[in-house]
Amino acid sequence: MEDTRKKAQKPEDCAGRKTLTAALQVVNANAAGIDLGSREHYVAVPPDRDERPVRHFGCLTPDLHEMARWLNGCGVQTVAMEATGVYWVPVAQVLESEGLEVVLVDASDLKNVKGRKTDVQDCQWAQQLHTFGLLKGAFRPTKEIQVLRGYWRHRETLVAECAQQIHRMQKALEQMNLQLHKVLSDISGVTGMQILRAILAGERDGAVLARMRNGRLKCSEETLAKALTGDYRQEHLFALRQAVELYDVYQQKIAECDAEIQKVMAQFQRPPARGTRNPKASKKKATSRRKNQCHFNLAEELFQIAGVDVTRIDGIDALTAQTVFAEVGFDLSAFPTEHHFASWTRLCPNNRITGGKIISSRRRRGKNRVALAFRRGAQSLHHSQSALGGFYRRMVAKMGPGKATTAVAHKLARLFYRMVRYGQDYVDQGEKQYQQRYQEHQMRLLKKRARHMGYALVCAQTGVVVS
């Protein structure tokens, strides 16, 4: 087999590339730096702008407006600050409303020099780095997308709270030795909730409760009746009742949040369609709404706004696509290429080269909601009969499930970028054709390696030399 590992760039390969300047040049002469905190913020401006170039302000709204007026009075045009939790959000909103440019910087880019660490030195160091253009602002979507992102993140929180209540239901059932959650795949389904509400209404006969089963359930009525025979303790019934009530409340709040999301999405422009719809979606029968799905046709809304149907990609459903769109928007021009987009999601290898060798290719650490969405989509391909499913299983056998998930998520991110940015259609070639193309590729590598070593490949079955 030919060694296909990436090699470090040689000095002659770097000819024509940008070189480091001999001296640092001032890029942002009117730059300021802010060190954010939960109670007060330290701000540094150029030393020649004020007698006190470093000041601290409180976190209250009047204090933030006072900070903005002081910065404008010092002639500051751009401000660099670290993305610390959610403390930066009100500061950025006030400063931008006052006409200042806000550059949100990753914490790893603001590591202070060696020595004593203080808030004063941190803000001065940020101001100095930003003056020489050594800080790169983080990606921030448009204001319209930020509104959609706020609603969608809140919806994810509500869905997570629903999952917590389901866990509490299962705990109460387990303590009463009611094994409903072991004979039903989902106790929050139609049959499960109907049985739970009957139990809370006072029904204790397992045979009567078992008759509420749906005809499509795999377990028999006798098995279900045995599973619903247990020790009905009052304290556990009380916990079960409150969990069901809270679950209903969160479901109602999710519906209200979906209504707001639909209103926001109705305000986006509807460009001409650049692709075709998912052929699998038209074949599905009209069924009731699935759990955690939106209370409106989310896939249709995304197709109308984006102009392409990204659910054609195996592993990406409407919820996954909405998560990505809510984080980056429907215009991916901020990322020049698919490689820039994959690098921003931190799904691509981070090659660290020293001494002409790659010492590490581990991806950069950090949480990214888009990467998490693509990773969930990759994990759903485990039993898929598509080409991506075949690729995922091959990667699992080669490098394990963890790295395989990252590799497939990286591929999903690039496919998503191509569809949204260029309007390309995704056509699944199928698992069989993918395996055939992979075998042909391996055969070409074996032939090349054999010729390089002065040998020839011979078929073991026929004895014929493979040309």
N, C-alpha and C positions, 0 to 999 in steps of 0.2 A: 504494500500500500504506500502511496506517495504521502509524504508528510505535508499535511495541509494546514499546519499551525501558522498563525500570523507571526511574521518576523518583524523585528524592530527596524525602523527606518535607518538607513545608512546615511552618513553625512552627504554623499553625493546625491541622495534622493531628495534632500531638502533644499536643493538649489532653486532659486527663484521665489522662495517663500519669504514672508515678512520676517525681518530680523529685529531684535530688541534695540531700541535707541540707546545711544551712549548716555544721554541725560534725560531725566524726566521733564516733560513739558506740561505747562499748565493748560488743562483742558477746560475746567470749570472754575473760572476766577471768582464767580459769585456763588460759591458753594458753602453749605453749612452741614453740620453733622449733629444728630440727635441720638442720645442714649435713653431709651425708653424704660420706664419703670411702672409699677402698679400705683404708686402714689405721687411720684414726681418725675419730670423729664429734664435731662441736662442737655443744653443746646450750645454748640460752639460755632462761631462765625470767624472769618479771617481776622487776624489780630489788629489790622489797621482800620477796622470798621467801627469799633466801639472801645471805650475805655475798659469795659468789662467784656471781653470777647466770649466768656463762658458764663452762662446764666442757667438757673434752674427754675422751672415753672411747675405748678400743680397740675393735677389731672382733670380738674373741673373745666367745664366748657368755657367760662369766662377766662380762665387761665390760658386755655389753648388759643383763644382769639387774641389775647395779649401777646402770646408767643408769636403768632402770625404777624401782628403789627410791628413787633420788634424786628423780626426778620426782614420785613419789607422796608423798614426804616434803615436797616443796615445794607440795603441793596442786594440782598440775597435773592437768587432766582431759582436755585435748585437745592433740595435738601435730601440727604441720605440718612436712612434709619434702618435699624435691624428689625426683621420680621419676628417680633417677640409675641407669641400667643396671639391674642386679639387686642392687645394694648395699642397696636399701631393703627387700628381701624379708625377710631374717632380722631386721632391726630392727623392722619392722612386726609380725612374728609374735610376737616377745618382748614388745613393748609391749602388744599386744592381749591376750596371755595374762595380763598383769598388770593388766588392766582399764582401760587407757588408750585413748582414741579417737585413731585415726591418720587424718590427712587427707593424702592423697597429692596433690601439687600439680604442675601442669605447669611446666616450667622457664621458659617464657615469662612466667608470672605472677609469678615471683620475681626479676625483673631488679632489680639493686641500684641505689641512687641513685648519682649521679655522684660520683666520688671514688676513693680507694684501695680496692681490693677485697681483702678478707681473709676467712678462714673465720669469724672472730669476728663481723665485720660482717654476713656473710651469714646466720648463724643469728639474730642480733639483728633483722635486717630481716624475716626470716620470722616471728619471734615477734611483732613489732610489727604486721605486716600481718594476721596471724591474730587478734590481739587485737581489731582493729577490724572483723573480718569481711570483709576484702578478698580473701580467698583462697577459691577454690572447689575442693572436692575432686574428684579424678578418679573416674570410674566404676570400681567394683570389683565383680565378680560375687560370688555367694554362695560359701561354702566348698566346697559340693558341685561347683559349676561350676568352681571353681579346680582341683580334683582332675582333672576331666575335661579341662580346658584344658591341664594339665601333660602328661597322657598324649598328647593330640592334637598338641601342639607337638613333642613328642619324636618322634611318628610322622612328622610332616612333615620332621624332620631326617633320619630314616632313609630316607625316600623320596628326598630330595635326594642322599643318599650313594649310593643306587642309581643315580641319574642320572649321577653322577660316574663310577661304574664302567662304565656303558654308553659314556660318552665315551672312556674309556681303551680299551675294546674296539675302538671305531671307529678310534682312533689306531693301535693295533697292527695292525689289518687294513689300514689305509691304508699303513702302512710296508711291509707285505708285498705291497702291490698286490692285495689281495683285496677286491674291490668289492662285498662282500656287503651293506653298509649302503646301497648305491646302487640295488640292485634289490629290496630288501625295505624296506618302510616302517618296520619296527621289528625290529631284530636281537634284541631281548629277547623276541620272541614265540616261539610253539611251534616253528615251522620254523627260525628263526634260532638259538635255543639248541640245538636238536638238531644242527644243522650245526656249530656251534662246539664242542660236546662231542665230535663225531666227529673234528674236526680235532685237538683236544687228545689224543684217543685214538690218533692216528697215521695217520688216513686223509688221503691227499693227492690222490687221483683226483677231479678235478672232476666227472666224469660220475657217479661213485658218490655224491658229496655232493649232486648236483642231484636225484637220485631221492628224496631226503628231503623235497622240496618238497610243500607242501599243494596240493591240487587247485584251491583258490580263488585262488591267486596269479596275478597278471596276467602276470608275466614267464614266458617259456617255459623249458623244461628246458635247451635249448641255451644261452640267454642266461645262465641261472644257472650252468651249467658253465663258461662263459667267465669269469664274474665270480669264480669260485673257483679260477682258475688264477693262481698267483702265485709269489713268491719266499719260501719258508718259511724264515725266518731263526730261529735258535735263541733269540736274545735277545728277539725280538718274540713268539715263542711263549710264552716265560716270562712276559712282561708280560701277554699275553692270558690265560694260565692263572690268574695271580693275580687279574686283574680278574674273571674268571668265578667264582672261588672266593669272592671278597669279595662279589660280587653275590648269590650263594647265601646267604652268611651274613646279609647285610642283609635278604634276603627272609624268612629264618627269624626274625629279630628283629622284623620287621614283623608276622608272624603272632603272635608272643608278645605284642607290644604290643596287637594287636587283641583278643586274649583278655582282657587287663586292661581295655581300654576297654569291652568287652561286660559285664564284671562290674560296672563302675562304672555303666553305663547301666541295668543291671537293678535298681539301687537307687532309681531315680527313680520318682516316682508316675506312675500311668497314668490321666489324666483322661478323661472321656468324649469321644469323637470329635466335633469341631465342624465337620468338613468331609468331603469325599469323596476317595477315592483318585485318583491320577493315571490317567486312562483309557489313556494310552500305555503305562504300565508293565504293565498286564494283557495287552496285545497282543503284548508281546515274548516271543519263544520262550526257553525255558530253555537257557541257554548256560553255558559254563564261566566262571569268575571272570576278569574283565578285569584288566589290569595296574593296580596301585596301588589297586584296590578293596579294601574291607575283607573279611575272611574270615567275615563274617556279614552278614545282611540289614540293612544300615544304614538303608535307606529305611524299612523296616517299623518298626524301633526308634524312629526319629525321629517317625514318624506316631503311634505309641502314646504317646510322651511328650508331644509338642507338641499332639496332637489335631487337627492339620491336616497336609496333605501339601504342603509348600512346593515340592516338585519339579514341581508343576503349572505353576509359573512357568517359562516358556521361558528357558533359560540357567542355571538353578539345578538342579544335580544333588545327589545325596546327599552327596558329599564337600564341595561348596560349602556346603550347608546345615549340615553338621556343623561346619565351620570357624566359621560365624557363631554357632551355638548354643554351641560351646565357648568363645567369647569373651564373649558377652553373656548366655547362659543362655536358658531357655525362657519366662521371665517378663520381658516388656519394659515393665512398668509404671514402671520407673525413668526411662523417657523419656516425658514427657507426651503428645507428639504425634509423628507421623512426621517432622515437620520437625526436632524435637529429635534424633531418631535419625539423620537424614541429616546434621545439623550435627556430631554426635559422630563420625561416620565421615569427616568432612571431604570429603564429596563435593559439597556444595552451594556455591554462590557465596558469597564473603565480600565483601560490598559495603562499600567504604570511602568514606565521604561526607565531603566538606569543601567549604565554600563553597556548600552546597546542591547539589553535583554529585557523582555517583559517579565517583571517579577510578580505581577499580580494583575488579574483581569476581573477581579470581583467588582460587581456593580456598586455604584455609590449608595451609601446608606441614606435613609430618609423615607418618610411616608408621603405617598402621592395618591390621591383619590382616583385619578385616572389609571394609574398603574394597578391599583387594587381592583378596579372594575375589569381591566383586561385580564388580570390573573384569575378572577372568578370565571370569566368567559373561557379561559384556557382550561380550567379544571373541568368544565362541563363537557369537554370534548373527549373524555376518557372512553366512552362507549360509542362515539360517533363513527359512522361508516363513511365519513367524508375524507378528503385528502388531508385536511388539518387534523382530523382524528388519527389517521395513520401516522402523521408526523409526530403527534403528541406521544403516541404509544412507542414509537421508535426512540424518541428522546428519553422517555422514562426508562426503557431498557438500557440505554447508553449511559445516562448520567444521573438517574434517580428522579423521583417525582418533583422535588423542590426546584432543581435547576431546569427540568423539563417544562415546568409551568412558566418559569421566567422566559425561556426560549420561545415558547408558543405565544405568550403574551406580547413579546417583542414583535413577533410576526403579525399578530392581530393589530398592533398599533400601527405598523407600516401599511397594512392593507386598509385600515380605517382612514389613514391620512390620504392615500391615493384616491379613494372613493370621494371623500369630501372635498379635497383640494382640486382634483382634476376631473371629477365626474366619471371615473372609470367604473365599469361594472365588474363585479366579482362573480366568476363562474366556477363552480366546484367541479374539479376534474374527476372526483371519485377516488375511493381508496385503492381500487385495483389498478387504475392508471398511474396513480402516484407510486405504488409499489413497483410497477413495471419500469417507470422512469428512474426510480432509485436503483434498481438492479442494473439497468443499462449504464447508469453513471458509475457504479462500482466496477462493472466490467471494463469500461474505458480506463479507469484507474489501474486495474490489474494488468491490462495489456501494456499500458505505458510503462509501468514499473518493470514488467518482464522484459520489454525491449531495452530498457535502460541497463538492466543487469545481464543482458545477452542471452536470455532464455525465451521460450515460447510457451504459450498456454495450450494445454491439451485437454480435451473433454474427457472426463473419466468414464462416461457411459459409452461413447462411440469411438474414442481414441483418435479423433480428428483434431488437427491443430486449429485452434481458434485464431482466425486472422483478424 
